[in-house]
Amino acid sequence: MTRYLIIYEKGTDGYSAYVPDLPGCTSAGATRKEVEESIVEAIKLHIEVMKESGYEIPEANSESEMLVLG
């Protein structure tokens, strides 16, 4: 099982998400729940298209950490 890091961002018009290890794999939605669901489908489709096109699927290498300044 491959685990991909998903970055969620809240904007003025809703939410967006992207996957650093899959360049171009993004999604947007009006709510966080909507974008959480749509990014999963975007990842599946992105990988499917890459395979069909003969591209190598990138390894998941991204990591994250929260830094709290105070």
ABEGO torsion letter per residue (X at the ends): XBBBBBBBBBBAAEBBBBBAABBGBBBBBABAAAAAAAAAAAAAAAAAAAAAAGBBBBBBABBBBBBBBX
